[in-house]
Structures are given as structure tokens and as C-alpha cells.
Amino acid sequence: MFRSILNDIRYQFESGNTITRLIIVNVGVFLAVILFQLIVTLSTGFNPQHGLFGEVMNYLFLSDDLVWDATHPWTIITHMFTHVGFFHLLFNMMILYWFGRIAGDLLGDHRMLPLYLYSGLAGALIYLLSAPLIYAGGSNLHGASAAVMGIVAAAGITAPDYQMRLLFLGDVRLKYIVAGLLVIYMIGIASMDNVGGHMAHLGGAAFGFFYVHMLRQGYDLTRGFNRMISFFRRPVQIPARPVKRKVTMEVSHRAANRKTDQQTPPSRAYDGEQDRLDAILDKIKQSGYDNLSEEDKNFLHDASQK
């Protein structure tokens, strides 16, 4: 049963879009955290004073201590994939799924990962700037909320009149949902409830708005990231093998053992295959391997085996 579940998850990760992969990674990290917490709890005899779990989580959370962050630089990324509370994860993943599909369709799936990461980084920056003014020290930031809010804001400013059907409310335009979320975060700041977290959420949303604004001006802030990803995912160029010349045998009526080699001109079929291969390589260079059709991928695979 578990092997079947893992195979289904692997298939969804390989065949799904970027939003699906982000959800799988977030849920996977959450399950690993919960499993570790269970092991610690059982091994310490349910001792609430034992701080092993919290000490380990500090290596995944973003701290308000800049020295700690500088010596543990991976936390700038790991914090936006780490959840401890179930409902925190559930809310973020539901929002990511709903708004991520819209943003992916409107802006392109290839922009979703860098938008997620850049929004999370913007939220982290706002948190680090505001935390010293809010907390006496010892606070941390974790969760995907800031990264998700960047995607939410991008979807809202791109298609403000797009309607979503909400439970108990019916059809609601996207701009009102986004505005409602922002108001909730501002109320949280005013009531001093998770102020650092809500500041990070607003920072992520601000980057989402800024990103779409710059995209409309002709500047794609994710272009460099996508070029880097395309470079590392570029298929290995397989050197062309020399074409074996076809040899025909002529048998003379006078000398049956006499043989001569004759070269046949290259076939038109091969010329067509080479032209198609060149066209596919041009597609990969322009839009990446993942944007190829299944027919083109199969042809490229067959050509590499020749």
C-alpha cells in the first residue's frame, strides 16, 4: 500500500505543474517534522521540558538573530517550506492551490517557483527589518505564508475580476479576496498578534504586486532564475555518430568473386530527421525541455539511441 502511495506521489511530482510540486514538498517536510516530533516525544517520555525538538527546528526556521542566520544561511530558504501546525499548513496549501492555478495559467507555470521563492525572501527581509522593533529577541519565522501571498497578490492584480466560488459566500471577485486577506493581516498587526509574521505576509504580497507591475513594463524579474534552471536542466548534447555508408555489392557474370563498393547518396529520410532534430533543439533552447510535446520527446530519445 505504502509503495503504491509513494508511486502516486512520484508520478504527481514528475507530471504535475509547479504548484503541485510546491504542495508536495511542503507536505513532505511537514510529515518529516511531525515524525521527528513524535520520535522525540516518545524517546523522552513525554517530558515537556526537553527542548531537543525546538533546538533542531531552529536549524530550519529563520531567526531574528542576524548572526545566527549568517552562520546558517540555508534557513533563508528552509523556513518557507517548514510548518509545525496542521492548520497553518492546511490554510497555506489551500490558498496556494486555489490562487496558484490562476497565477500559473495567467503568468506561466515556469514563473511560479521563482515567484514563490522571491516573495518568501521579500517577506523574510521585512521580518528581519521589523523584528528588532517588535521583539526583545528570540523570535523566528517559518511557514509558506509570505511566499504564498506573493502568488495571491500576483493573481489578484493580474485578474482582479476573476470570480472564485467560496463556501457560504458564493462567487467573489479575486480583488476582494486579496483585499480581505490584506485587511486580516493588518488587523493582526494592529492587535499585536503575530506581528512579525503578518509583516512578512505583507512583504510577500508587496513583491507579488511589484513583480506583475514590472512584468507589464517589460521586465521579467524571474528571467535570470529561469535561465539558470534551463541551463542545469539542459539535456546533454550527444555527439552525432558518423553515418555508415551503405555498401552495395556487384557481381559480374564473368567474375563472380569480384566485388566493388559503391557509395549511395544520403537518404532523404535522414535529411528530414536531422532537420526535425535541429528544430527540436531550437525549441529546447528557447522554451526548455519541459515544453516539448510528448512526440518531440520520444523522437529526441529515439535519436539519442541511434
Kinemage of the C-alpha trace (Angstrom):
@kinemage 1
@onewidth
@group {chain A} dominant
@subgroup {mainchain}
@vectorlist {calphas} color= white
{ca met a 1} P 0.000 0.000 0.000
{ca phe a 2} L 2.705 2.471 1.007
{ca arg a 3} L 4.692 1.704 -2.123
{ca ser a 4} L 1.611 2.432 -4.209
{ca ile a 5} L 1.122 5.753 -2.423
{ca leu a 6} L 4.758 6.696 -2.985
{ca asn a 7} L 4.463 5.792 -6.661
{ca asp a 8} L 1.374 8.014 -6.982
{ca ile a 9} L 3.179 10.903 -5.282
{ca arg a 10} L 6.224 10.416 -7.504
{ca tyr a 11} L 4.025 10.434 -10.586
{ca gln a 12} L 2.256 13.622 -9.493
{ca phe a 13} L 5.586 15.284 -8.755
{ca glu a 14} L 7.035 14.369 -12.139
{ca ser a 15} L 3.956 15.056 -14.251
{ca gly a 16} L 2.285 17.835 -12.251
{ca asn a 17} L 2.812 21.580 -12.521
{ca thr a 18} L 4.962 23.745 -10.261
{ca ile a 19} L 2.161 24.407 -7.776
{ca thr a 20} L 1.620 20.665 -7.346
{ca arg a 21} L 5.340 20.170 -6.694
{ca leu a 22} L 5.428 23.001 -4.145
{ca ile a 23} L 2.493 21.482 -2.271
{ca ile a 24} L 4.115 18.039 -2.264
{ca val a 25} L 7.386 19.462 -0.903
{ca asn a 26} L 5.622 21.439 1.836
{ca val a 27} L 3.514 18.454 2.906
{ca gly a 28} L 6.555 16.154 2.791
{ca val a 29} L 8.566 18.465 5.049
{ca phe a 30} L 5.607 18.750 7.439
{ca leu a 31} L 5.268 14.970 7.703
{ca ala a 32} L 9.008 14.642 8.362
{ca val a 33} L 8.788 17.297 11.107
{ca ile a 34} L 5.798 15.606 12.738
{ca leu a 35} L 7.504 12.203 12.597
{ca phe a 36} L 10.615 13.649 14.222
{ca gln a 37} L 8.492 15.327 16.894
{ca leu a 38} L 6.770 12.011 17.637
{ca ile a 39} L 10.106 10.203 17.957
{ca val a 40} L 11.448 12.872 20.316
{ca thr a 41} L 8.290 12.792 22.410
{ca leu a 42} L 8.326 9.016 22.772
{ca ser a 43} L 12.067 8.831 23.452
{ca thr a 44} L 11.976 11.500 26.176
{ca gly a 45} L 8.994 10.013 27.957
{ca phe a 46} L 6.637 12.894 27.133
{ca asn a 47} L 8.876 15.306 29.004
{ca pro a 48} L 7.663 18.820 28.062
{ca gln a 49} L 10.896 20.349 29.409
{ca his a 50} L 13.032 18.530 26.835
{ca gly a 51} L 13.968 21.043 24.155
{ca leu a 52} L 15.518 18.780 21.539
{ca phe a 53} L 12.700 19.320 19.043
{ca gly a 54} L 12.883 23.093 19.332
{ca glu a 55} L 16.670 23.074 19.051
{ca val a 56} L 16.531 21.086 15.821
{ca met a 57} L 13.768 23.284 14.390
{ca asn a 58} L 15.999 26.318 14.906
{ca tyr a 59} L 18.120 24.900 12.092
{ca leu a 60} L 15.113 25.212 9.746
{ca phe a 61} L 13.454 28.425 10.988
{ca leu a 62} L 14.629 31.932 10.139
{ca ser a 63} L 15.819 33.651 13.307
{ca asp a 64} L 15.687 37.340 14.175
{ca asp a 65} L 19.362 36.940 15.123
{ca leu a 66} L 21.312 38.030 12.057
{ca val a 67} L 24.495 36.346 13.284
{ca trp a 68} L 22.683 33.005 13.517
{ca asp a 69} L 21.223 33.472 10.052
{ca ala a 70} L 24.615 34.341 8.604
{ca thr a 71} L 26.137 31.150 10.011
{ca his a 72} L 23.109 29.084 8.956
{ca pro a 73} L 22.315 30.607 5.531
{ca trp a 74} L 20.085 27.745 4.374
{ca thr a 75} L 17.374 28.913 6.795
{ca ile a 76} L 16.557 31.766 4.391
{ca ile a 77} L 15.058 29.046 2.132
{ca thr a 78} L 14.077 26.223 4.510
{ca his a 79} L 11.869 28.444 6.662
{ca met a 80} L 9.394 28.958 3.802
{ca phe a 81} L 8.842 25.191 3.443
{ca thr a 82} L 8.579 24.360 7.150
{ca his a 83} L 5.289 24.160 9.067
{ca val a 84} L 4.662 22.823 12.546
{ca gly a 85} L 0.903 23.354 12.940
{ca phe a 86} L -1.500 21.314 10.826
{ca phe a 87} L -3.991 24.130 10.235
{ca his a 88} L -1.166 26.509 9.353
{ca leu a 89} L -0.107 24.075 6.632
{ca leu a 90} L -3.680 23.384 5.512
{ca phe a 91} L -4.573 27.053 5.116
{ca asn a 92} L -1.399 27.876 3.208
{ca met a 93} L -1.675 24.898 0.861
{ca met a 94} L -5.344 25.552 0.103
{ca ile a 95} L -4.578 29.182 -0.747
{ca leu a 96} L -1.540 28.126 -2.788
{ca tyr a 97} L -3.613 25.603 -4.745
{ca trp a 98} L -6.508 27.975 -5.491
{ca phe a 99} L -4.509 31.037 -6.403
{ca gly a 100} L -1.522 29.185 -7.818
{ca arg a 101} L -3.627 27.614 -10.559
{ca ile a 102} L -4.897 31.041 -11.587
{ca ala a 103} L -1.489 32.710 -11.467
{ca gly a 104} L 0.116 29.787 -13.314
{ca asp a 105} L -2.442 29.952 -16.106
{ca leu a 106} L -2.159 33.722 -16.473
{ca leu a 107} L 1.569 34.289 -15.961
{ca gly a 108} L 3.022 30.924 -16.960
{ca asp a 109} L 3.852 27.902 -14.865
{ca his a 110} L 7.593 28.499 -15.300
{ca arg a 111} L 7.290 31.717 -13.252
{ca met a 112} L 5.655 30.155 -10.205
{ca leu a 113} L 8.740 28.732 -8.474
{ca pro a 114} L 10.824 31.909 -8.657
{ca leu a 115} L 7.777 33.993 -7.697
{ca tyr a 116} L 7.243 31.755 -4.664
{ca leu a 117} L 10.898 31.988 -3.614
{ca tyr a 118} L 11.292 35.717 -4.268
{ca ser a 119} L 8.087 36.511 -2.362
{ca gly a 120} L 9.293 34.399 0.555
{ca leu a 121} L 12.621 36.239 0.504
{ca ala a 122} L 10.843 39.609 0.439
{ca gly a 123} L 8.771 38.564 3.437
{ca ala a 124} L 11.915 37.394 5.246
{ca leu a 125} L 13.587 40.754 4.596
{ca ile a 126} L 10.630 42.684 6.040
{ca tyr a 127} L 10.612 40.366 9.054
{ca leu a 128} L 14.324 40.862 9.715
{ca leu a 129} L 13.952 44.637 9.442
{ca ser a 130} L 10.916 44.846 11.725
{ca ala a 131} L 11.677 42.112 14.283
{ca pro a 132} L 14.159 44.205 16.332
{ca leu a 133} L 11.455 46.857 16.728
{ca ile a 134} L 8.826 44.344 17.799
{ca tyr a 135} L 10.513 41.587 19.786
{ca ala a 136} L 13.078 41.623 22.561
{ca gly a 137} L 14.824 38.716 20.856
{ca gly a 138} L 14.442 35.005 20.346
{ca ser a 139} L 11.679 35.045 17.704
{ca asn a 140} L 11.665 33.112 14.454
{ca leu a 141} L 9.827 32.951 11.154
{ca his a 142} L 8.553 29.798 9.492
{ca gly a 143} L 5.845 28.777 7.067
{ca ala a 144} L 4.982 29.476 3.446
{ca ser a 145} L 2.570 32.348 4.098
{ca ala a 146} L 4.766 35.146 2.708
{ca ala a 147} L 5.661 33.104 -0.387
{ca val a 148} L 2.020 32.176 -0.933
{ca met a 149} L 0.880 35.785 -0.525
{ca gly a 150} L 3.191 36.797 -3.354
{ca ile a 151} L 1.365 34.394 -5.662
{ca val a 152} L -2.005 35.540 -4.286
{ca ala a 153} L -1.174 39.189 -4.942
{ca ala a 154} L 0.133 38.405 -8.427
{ca ala a 155} L -3.090 36.592 -9.294
{ca gly a 156} L -5.205 39.390 -7.838
{ca ile a 157} L -3.528 42.219 -9.750
{ca thr a 158} L -3.413 40.200 -12.995
{ca ala a 159} L -7.089 39.185 -12.993
{ca pro a 160} L -8.921 41.312 -10.390
{ca asp a 161} L -12.384 40.484 -11.729
{ca tyr a 162} L -11.833 36.734 -11.881
{ca gln a 163} L -14.526 35.071 -9.767
{ca met a 164} L -13.963 32.318 -7.228
{ca arg a 165} L -16.737 30.400 -5.516
{ca leu a 166} L -16.298 30.435 -1.746
{ca leu a 167} L -18.165 28.323 0.770
{ca phe a 168} L -21.122 30.231 2.303
{ca leu a 169} L -20.280 33.322 0.222
{ca gly a 170} L -20.786 32.190 -3.362
{ca asp a 171} L -18.960 33.877 -6.229
{ca val a 172} L -16.476 36.515 -5.081
{ca arg a 173} L -14.144 38.533 -7.272
{ca leu a 174} L -10.459 37.943 -6.783
{ca lys a 175} L -9.671 41.531 -5.869
{ca tyr a 176} L -11.983 41.388 -2.846
{ca ile a 177} L -10.460 38.139 -1.597
{ca val a 178} L -6.954 39.573 -1.834
{ca ala a 179} L -8.043 42.789 -0.152
{ca gly a 180} L -9.730 40.785 2.610
{ca leu a 181} L -6.566 38.820 3.327
{ca leu a 182} L -4.522 42.009 3.497
{ca val a 183} L -7.013 43.547 5.910
{ca ile a 184} L -6.817 40.464 8.131
{ca tyr a 185} L -3.035 40.761 8.301
{ca met a 186} L -3.216 44.475 9.109
{ca ile a 187} L -5.737 43.782 11.877
{ca gly a 188} L -3.324 41.194 13.271
{ca ile a 189} L -0.520 43.776 13.305
{ca ala a 190} L -2.741 46.362 14.994
{ca ser a 191} L -3.767 43.863 17.679
{ca met a 192} L -0.124 42.792 18.214
{ca asp a 193} L -0.941 39.216 17.201
{ca asn a 194} L 1.965 37.533 15.372
{ca val a 195} L 3.176 40.936 14.242
{ca gly a 196} L 6.426 39.708 12.686
{ca gly a 197} L 4.624 37.010 10.734
{ca his a 198} L 1.990 39.402 9.409
{ca met a 199} L 4.665 41.892 8.420
{ca ala a 200} L 6.312 39.115 6.415
{ca his a 201} L 2.969 38.304 4.761
{ca leu a 202} L 2.578 41.911 3.659
{ca gly a 203} L 6.157 41.890 2.369
{ca gly a 204} L 5.436 38.823 0.235
{ca ala a 205} L 2.250 40.402 -1.112
{ca ala a 206} L 4.112 43.620 -1.911
{ca phe a 207} L 6.605 41.707 -4.009
{ca gly a 208} L 3.769 39.968 -5.886
{ca phe a 209} L 2.250 43.346 -6.784
{ca phe a 210} L 5.664 44.745 -7.738
{ca tyr a 211} L 6.517 41.722 -9.873
{ca val a 212} L 3.379 41.986 -12.017
{ca his a 213} L 3.875 45.745 -12.337
{ca met a 214} L 7.410 45.239 -13.632
{ca leu a 215} L 6.252 42.433 -15.933
{ca arg a 216} L 3.781 44.821 -17.528
{ca gln a 217} L 6.642 47.249 -18.078
{ca gly a 218} L 8.522 44.536 -19.956
{ca tyr a 219} L 10.867 43.443 -17.141
{ca asp a 220} L 10.562 39.822 -16.046
{ca leu a 221} L 12.300 39.587 -12.669
{ca thr a 222} L 12.246 35.776 -12.856
{ca arg a 223} L 14.058 35.576 -16.204
{ca gly a 224} L 17.507 35.107 -14.688
{ca phe a 225} L 16.278 32.365 -12.382
{ca asn a 226} L 14.589 30.508 -15.224
{ca arg a 227} L 17.683 30.800 -17.407
{ca met a 228} L 19.744 29.254 -14.632
{ca ile a 229} L 17.246 26.394 -14.232
{ca ser a 230} L 17.172 25.843 -18.003
{ca phe a 231} L 20.965 25.693 -18.069
{ca phe a 232} L 21.124 22.969 -15.423
{ca arg a 233} L 18.238 21.033 -16.946
{ca arg a 234} L 19.585 21.275 -20.474
{ca pro a 235} L 19.913 17.784 -21.954
{ca val a 236} L 23.410 16.550 -22.576
{ca gln a 237} L 24.385 17.043 -26.176
{ca ile a 238} L 25.133 13.650 -27.669
{ca pro a 239} L 27.796 13.834 -30.364
{ca ala a 240} L 26.473 12.755 -33.717
{ca arg a 241} L 27.685 9.366 -34.790
{ca pro a 242} L 29.146 9.119 -38.271
{ca val a 243} L 26.648 7.781 -40.741
{ca lys a 244} L 27.615 4.412 -42.025
{ca arg a 245} L 27.752 4.430 -45.772
{ca lys a 246} L 25.698 1.793 -47.408
{ca val a 247} L 27.764 -0.632 -49.433
{ca thr a 248} L 26.332 -2.441 -52.426
{ca met a 249} L 27.859 -5.488 -53.988
{ca glu a 250} L 28.071 -6.038 -57.706
{ca val a 251} L 28.682 -9.489 -59.067
{ca ser a 252} L 29.983 -9.705 -62.567
{ca his a 253} L 28.821 -12.525 -64.777
{ca arg a 254} L 32.390 -13.019 -65.868
{ca ala a 255} L 33.986 -12.893 -62.363
{ca ala a 256} L 31.650 -13.958 -59.611
{ca asn a 257} L 34.215 -13.266 -56.875
{ca arg a 258} L 34.870 -9.662 -57.927
{ca lys a 259} L 33.284 -7.052 -55.595
{ca thr a 260} L 33.138 -3.277 -55.797
{ca asp a 261} L 31.985 -0.752 -53.198
{ca gln a 262} L 29.601 1.924 -54.240
{ca gln a 263} L 28.506 4.810 -52.042
{ca thr a 264} L 24.828 5.630 -52.074
{ca pro a 265} L 23.773 9.241 -51.629
{ca pro a 266} L 22.325 10.160 -48.215
{ca ser a 267} L 18.675 9.279 -47.975
{ca arg a 268} L 16.028 11.966 -47.924
{ca ala a 269} L 14.551 10.382 -44.769
{ca tyr a 270} L 17.772 11.052 -42.856
{ca asp a 271} L 17.820 14.665 -44.019
{ca gly a 272} L 14.281 15.065 -42.702
{ca glu a 273} L 15.190 13.549 -39.346
{ca gln a 274} L 18.183 15.874 -38.978
{ca asp a 275} L 16.037 18.907 -39.775
{ca arg a 276} L 13.495 17.863 -37.180
{ca leu a 277} L 16.225 17.243 -34.605
{ca asp a 278} L 17.617 20.736 -35.202
{ca ala a 279} L 14.145 22.206 -34.809
{ca ile a 280} L 13.621 20.378 -31.501
{ca leu a 281} L 16.965 21.595 -30.160
{ca asp a 282} L 15.951 25.145 -31.073
{ca lys a 283} L 12.711 24.668 -29.102
{ca ile a 284} L 14.680 23.477 -26.062
{ca lys a 285} L 16.960 26.490 -26.264
{ca gln a 286} L 14.010 28.899 -26.445
{ca ser a 287} L 11.469 27.407 -24.023
{ca gly a 288} L 13.099 24.467 -22.239
{ca tyr a 289} L 12.812 20.701 -22.456
{ca asp a 290} L 9.564 20.511 -20.439
{ca asn a 291} L 7.654 22.496 -23.056
{ca leu a 292} L 8.269 19.876 -25.730
{ca ser a 293} L 5.383 17.690 -26.819
{ca glu a 294} L 5.467 14.003 -25.962
{ca glu a 295} L 6.027 13.250 -29.658
{ca asp a 296} L 9.091 15.513 -29.742
{ca lys a 297} L 10.460 13.996 -26.512
{ca asn a 298} L 10.055 10.490 -27.917
{ca phe a 299} L 11.750 11.488 -31.162
{ca leu a 300} L 14.658 13.056 -29.234
{ca his a 301} L 15.003 9.906 -27.132
{ca asp a 302} L 14.977 7.669 -30.215
{ca ala a 303} L 17.528 9.889 -31.958
{ca ser a 304} L 19.880 9.672 -28.971
{ca gln a 305} L 19.795 5.894 -29.154
{ca lys a 306} L 20.924 5.751 -32.772
